[in-house]
Amino acid sequence: MSHGVAAAQDSVPDLPNWLVVTTGVELDPSRGAAVALPTPSCRLTPHQLSAVRAGVGSAFIGGNAYLYHYFKKAWWSGDRAPHFFFHADWDQWFRDQDKFGHMLGGYHLARFGYAGLREACVSDKKAIIWSAAYAAAFQLQIEIFDGMYKKYGFSYADMIANTTGQTLAVIQELNPRWRVIKPTISYRKTTALKNFENGTITSGELRPSLDYSGQTYWFSADVHDLLPDGAKPYWPSFVRFSVGHSITDWIDPVTGNAERAKRKIVLSLDFDPEKLPGNYPLWRSIKHTLSYYHFPAPALELTPKLHLSPWYR
């Protein structure tokens, strides 16, 4: 992105058996379909398995189509570049805040892909491989399209951020101990965006995805799990510690002009919804989803100046 507001098959190859998603029927046609499950842990009947896989496949395709439509409307509506080009957009006026968004996007694309494939009884190894490949391919296509428009260009900086998020998701599946660190986000609408929406500002453009000053990206640590056993009683299990990155206003709320923001490094305690009581499957899913949001809490802003915020959001 630039530093303005718009700135952010007839033959089939042989594949190794472990890489191919299969029910196993083709390996032994004499086997009945009722026992042709891909993994011993799969509890679905063949009909249920087919339905779930169809649903997961539809979700992948539908989600990809929706996101492509959004990006085409929100980002790829300007002038096309005369040729494909690259752009190293480090340290723009919004101080790399967009890179944290790319990282979080890669993380959740891989995470959602893995969860969907596991629901479809795909083995753990295959689910990790294919979810990471899906996330990488999806974010790569965005950069390729960016490389065709004057406002953006193909950003290897974005690709580094994308890959960082995807890699973190894969590492956490391979080594669950890494799950003590969780990327989260909080958001509050800035005055600049409010003024764009109510017509007070008529020049430039701004939308929630570009409202970088209202976004804070956090790395939240499960302190209780990290502490030695002897110290665990002294730290509440539902309290996490978070380090966040945000920026000061990069859009003037009066004129709508872009201005160079300053980085905000923030320390905060964080409430962990997953530690709430209750173990019903739906409730567990709700708690897990909420755990990726940083709820308002007291925070200490280290930069650009030392400031204690009683209720940071």
C-alpha positions as CSV (number, residue, x, y, z in Angstrom):
1,M,0.0,0.0,0.0
2,S,1.0,3.6,-0.4
3,H,1.1,6.0,2.5
4,G,-2.2,7.6,1.6
5,V,-5.5,6.4,3.0
6,A,-6.0,3.8,0.2
7,A,-2.6,2.5,1.2
8,A,-3.2,-1.3,2.9
9,Q,-6.6,-32.1,-14.8
10,D,-6.7,-36.2,-18.0
11,S,-3.9,-37.7,-16.0
12,V,-3.6,-37.4,-12.2
13,P,-0.1,-37.3,-10.7
14,D,0.9,-40.0,-8.2
15,L,0.6,-38.6,-4.7
16,P,1.8,-40.2,-1.5
17,N,-1.0,-42.0,0.3
18,W,-0.7,-39.9,3.4
19,L,-1.4,-36.8,1.5
20,V,-4.7,-38.0,-0.1
21,V,-8.0,-37.6,1.7
22,T,-9.7,-41.0,1.2
23,T,-12.3,-43.3,2.7
24,G,-10.0,-46.3,1.9
25,V,-12.7,-48.1,-0.2
26,E,-10.6,-47.9,-3.4
27,L,-7.7,-49.7,-1.6
28,D,-9.8,-52.7,-0.9
29,P,-13.1,-52.9,-2.9
30,S,-14.3,-55.9,-0.9
31,R,-14.6,-53.8,2.2
32,G,-18.1,-52.6,3.0
33,A,-18.8,-48.9,3.0
34,A,-20.1,-49.1,6.6
35,V,-16.6,-49.5,7.9
36,A,-14.8,-47.4,5.3
37,L,-13.9,-44.6,7.6
38,P,-10.7,-42.5,7.1
39,T,-9.5,-42.7,10.7
40,P,-10.3,-45.0,13.6
41,S,-11.4,-42.0,15.7
42,C,-14.1,-40.9,13.2
43,R,-17.5,-41.5,14.7
44,L,-19.5,-40.5,11.6
45,T,-21.4,-43.0,9.5
46,P,-20.5,-42.9,5.8
47,H,-23.7,-40.9,5.0
48,Q,-22.9,-38.4,7.8
49,L,-19.3,-38.2,6.6
50,S,-20.4,-37.4,3.0
51,A,-22.7,-34.7,4.3
52,V,-20.1,-33.1,6.6
53,R,-17.5,-33.1,3.8
54,A,-20.0,-31.5,1.4
55,G,-20.8,-28.9,4.0
56,V,-17.1,-28.2,4.7
57,G,-16.3,-28.0,1.0
58,S,-19.2,-25.6,0.5
59,A,-18.0,-23.4,3.4
60,F,-14.5,-23.2,1.9
61,I,-15.8,-22.3,-1.5
62,G,-18.5,-19.9,-0.2
63,G,-16.2,-18.2,2.2
64,N,-13.6,-17.7,-0.5
65,A,-16.2,-16.3,-2.9
66,Y,-17.5,-13.8,-0.2
67,L,-14.0,-12.6,0.8
68,Y,-13.0,-12.2,-2.9
69,H,-16.2,-10.2,-3.5
70,Y,-15.4,-8.0,-0.5
71,F,-11.8,-7.4,-1.5
72,K,-12.8,-6.6,-5.1
73,K,-15.3,-4.0,-4.0
74,A,-13.2,-2.5,-1.2
75,W,-9.7,-2.7,-2.6
76,W,-9.5,-3.5,-6.3
77,S,-11.7,-0.7,-7.5
78,G,-9.0,1.9,-8.4
79,D,-6.8,2.3,-11.5
80,R,-5.0,-0.8,-12.7
81,A,-1.2,-0.6,-12.9
82,P,0.4,-0.7,-16.4
83,H,2.2,-3.8,-15.3
84,F,2.5,-6.1,-12.3
85,F,4.8,-4.6,-9.7
86,F,6.2,-5.1,-6.3
87,H,6.0,-2.7,-3.4
88,A,7.9,-3.0,-0.1
89,D,5.4,-1.2,2.2
90,W,7.2,-1.3,5.6
91,D,6.7,1.5,8.1
92,Q,4.0,3.5,6.2
93,W,2.1,6.3,7.8
94,F,0.1,3.7,9.7
95,R,3.3,2.2,11.2
96,D,2.8,-1.5,10.1
97,Q,-0.5,-1.8,11.8
98,D,-1.8,-3.5,8.7
99,K,0.9,-6.2,9.0
100,F,-0.7,-7.3,12.3
101,G,-4.0,-7.7,10.5
102,H,-2.3,-9.8,7.8
103,M,-0.8,-12.0,10.5
104,L,-4.1,-12.4,12.4
105,G,-5.8,-13.2,9.1
106,G,-3.3,-15.9,8.2
107,Y,-3.6,-17.4,11.7
108,H,-7.4,-17.7,11.6
109,L,-7.6,-18.9,8.0
110,A,-5.3,-21.8,8.9
111,R,-7.1,-22.4,12.2
112,F,-10.6,-22.4,10.6
113,G,-9.4,-24.6,7.8
114,Y,-7.9,-27.1,10.2
115,A,-11.0,-27.2,12.4
116,G,-13.2,-27.8,9.3
117,L,-11.1,-30.6,8.0
118,R,-11.0,-32.3,11.4
119,E,-14.8,-32.1,11.6
120,A,-14.8,-33.9,8.2
121,C,-12.6,-36.7,9.7
122,V,-9.5,-35.8,7.8
123,S,-6.4,-37.0,9.7
124,D,-4.5,-34.6,11.8
125,K,-1.5,-34.5,9.6
126,K,-3.5,-34.0,6.4
127,A,-5.6,-31.3,8.1
128,I,-2.6,-29.4,9.1
129,I,-1.0,-29.6,5.7
130,W,-4.1,-28.7,3.7
131,S,-5.3,-25.9,6.0
132,A,-1.9,-24.2,5.9
133,A,-1.9,-24.6,2.1
134,Y,-5.4,-23.1,1.8
135,A,-4.5,-20.1,4.0
136,A,-1.3,-19.5,2.0
137,A,-3.0,-19.8,-1.3
138,F,-5.9,-17.5,-0.3
139,Q,-3.6,-14.7,1.0
140,L,-1.2,-15.1,-2.0
141,Q,-4.1,-14.5,-4.4
142,I,-4.8,-11.2,-2.6
143,E,-1.2,-10.0,-3.0
144,I,-1.3,-11.1,-6.7
145,F,-4.3,-8.9,-7.3
146,D,-2.7,-6.1,-5.3
147,G,0.2,-6.2,-7.7
148,M,-2.1,-5.3,-10.5
149,Y,-3.3,-2.0,-9.0
150,K,-1.5,1.3,-8.7
151,K,-2.5,1.9,-5.1
152,Y,-0.9,-1.2,-3.7
153,G,1.5,-3.5,-5.5
154,F,2.6,-7.0,-4.5
155,S,3.9,-6.7,-1.0
156,Y,6.5,-9.2,0.3
157,A,6.1,-7.5,3.7
158,D,2.5,-8.6,3.7
159,M,3.5,-12.1,2.6
160,I,5.9,-12.3,5.6
161,A,3.1,-11.2,7.9
162,N,0.7,-13.7,6.3
163,T,3.2,-16.6,6.7
164,T,3.9,-15.7,10.3
165,G,0.3,-16.1,11.2
166,Q,-0.1,-19.3,9.3
167,T,3.0,-20.7,10.9
168,L,1.9,-19.9,14.4
169,A,-1.4,-21.7,13.8
170,V,0.5,-24.8,12.5
171,I,3.0,-24.8,15.4
172,Q,0.1,-24.6,17.9
173,E,-1.4,-27.7,16.4
174,L,1.9,-29.6,16.3
175,N,2.8,-28.5,19.8
176,P,-0.1,-27.6,22.0
177,R,2.2,-26.0,24.6
178,W,2.4,-23.0,22.2
179,R,-1.3,-22.3,22.8
180,V,-0.4,-20.4,25.9
181,I,0.2,-17.5,23.6
182,K,-2.9,-16.4,21.7
183,P,-3.2,-13.5,19.2
184,T,-6.3,-11.4,20.0
185,I,-7.8,-8.1,18.8
186,S,-9.8,-5.3,20.2
187,Y,-11.4,-2.5,18.3
188,R,-13.1,0.9,18.9
189,K,-14.3,3.1,16.1
190,T,-12.3,6.3,15.8
191,T,-13.6,9.8,15.6
192,A,-12.2,10.0,12.1
193,L,-14.3,7.1,10.9
194,K,-17.4,8.4,12.7
195,N,-16.9,11.7,10.9
196,F,-16.5,9.9,7.5
197,E,-19.8,8.1,8.2
198,N,-21.8,11.1,9.2
199,G,-20.5,13.2,6.3
200,T,-18.4,15.7,8.4
201,I,-15.4,14.6,6.4
202,T,-15.9,14.3,2.7
203,S,-12.4,14.0,1.3
204,G,-10.4,10.8,1.2
205,E,-11.7,7.4,2.2
206,L,-11.9,5.4,5.4
207,R,-13.6,2.2,6.5
208,P,-13.3,-0.2,9.5
209,S,-10.6,-2.3,7.7
210,L,-8.6,0.9,7.3
211,D,-9.4,2.3,10.7
212,Y,-6.0,1.2,12.0
213,S,-5.9,3.7,14.9
214,G,-9.0,2.0,16.4
215,Q,-7.4,-1.5,16.2
216,T,-5.2,-3.0,18.8
217,Y,-3.5,-6.4,18.1
218,W,-2.5,-8.4,21.2
219,F,-0.4,-11.3,22.1
220,S,-2.1,-12.8,25.2
221,A,-0.2,-15.1,27.5
222,D,-1.8,-17.7,29.9
223,V,0.4,-16.7,32.8
224,H,-1.2,-19.4,35.1
225,D,-0.2,-22.2,32.7
226,L,3.4,-20.7,32.4
227,L,4.0,-20.5,36.1
228,P,5.7,-23.3,38.0
229,D,3.3,-25.4,40.1
230,G,4.3,-23.8,43.3
231,A,3.4,-20.3,42.0
232,K,0.1,-21.2,40.3
233,P,-2.1,-20.6,43.4
234,Y,-1.0,-17.0,43.5
235,W,-2.2,-16.2,40.0
236,P,-6.0,-16.4,39.0
237,S,-6.3,-18.9,36.1
238,F,-8.8,-16.7,34.2
239,V,-6.4,-13.7,34.1
240,R,-4.0,-13.4,31.2
241,F,-1.3,-10.9,30.4
242,S,-1.3,-9.2,27.1
243,V,1.1,-7.0,25.0
244,G,-0.6,-4.9,22.4
245,H,0.3,-2.8,19.3
246,S,-1.7,0.1,18.1
247,I,-1.1,3.6,16.7
248,T,-2.2,7.1,17.3
249,D,-4.6,8.8,14.8
250,W,-3.3,8.4,11.3
251,I,-6.3,10.2,9.8
252,D,-7.0,13.7,11.0
253,P,-10.6,13.6,12.4
254,V,-11.2,17.1,11.1
255,T,-9.7,17.3,7.7
256,G,-9.5,13.6,6.8
257,N,-5.9,14.0,5.7
258,A,-3.4,11.2,6.3
259,E,-0.7,11.9,8.9
260,R,2.2,9.9,10.2
261,A,1.0,8.0,13.3
262,K,3.0,7.0,16.3
263,R,3.2,3.5,17.6
264,K,1.4,2.6,20.8
265,I,2.8,-0.3,22.8
266,V,0.3,-1.4,25.5
267,L,0.5,-3.8,28.5
268,S,-2.8,-5.1,29.9
269,L,-4.4,-7.8,31.9
270,D,-6.9,-9.9,29.9
271,F,-9.9,-12.0,30.9
272,D,-10.0,-15.5,29.5
273,P,-13.5,-16.6,28.6
274,E,-12.4,-20.2,28.2
275,K,-12.0,-20.4,32.0
276,L,-15.7,-19.8,32.6
277,P,-17.6,-22.7,34.1
278,G,-19.7,-25.0,31.8
279,N,-18.7,-27.8,29.4
280,Y,-21.5,-28.2,27.0
281,P,-20.1,-28.4,23.4
282,L,-21.9,-25.2,22.1
283,W,-20.9,-23.3,25.2
284,R,-17.3,-24.4,24.8
285,S,-17.3,-23.2,21.2
286,I,-18.7,-19.8,22.3
287,K,-16.1,-19.5,25.0
288,H,-13.3,-20.4,22.6
289,T,-14.5,-17.9,20.0
290,L,-14.7,-15.1,22.6
291,S,-11.2,-15.9,23.8
292,Y,-9.8,-14.3,20.6
293,Y,-11.2,-10.9,21.6
294,H,-9.5,-8.7,24.1
295,F,-12.1,-7.3,26.4
296,P,-11.8,-3.7,27.7
297,A,-9.5,-3.6,30.7
298,P,-7.1,-1.3,32.5
299,A,-3.9,-0.9,30.5
300,L,-0.5,0.8,30.7
301,E,0.5,2.6,27.5
302,L,4.3,2.6,27.2
303,T,4.5,4.7,24.0
304,P,4.3,7.3,22.6
305,K,4.1,8.5,26.2
306,L,3.6,6.7,29.5
307,H,-0.1,6.7,30.3
308,L,-2.3,4.6,32.5
309,S,-5.7,4.0,30.9
310,P,-8.3,2.9,33.4
311,W,-10.5,1.3,30.7
312,Y,-8.6,0.5,27.4
313,R,-10.7,-0.7,24.5
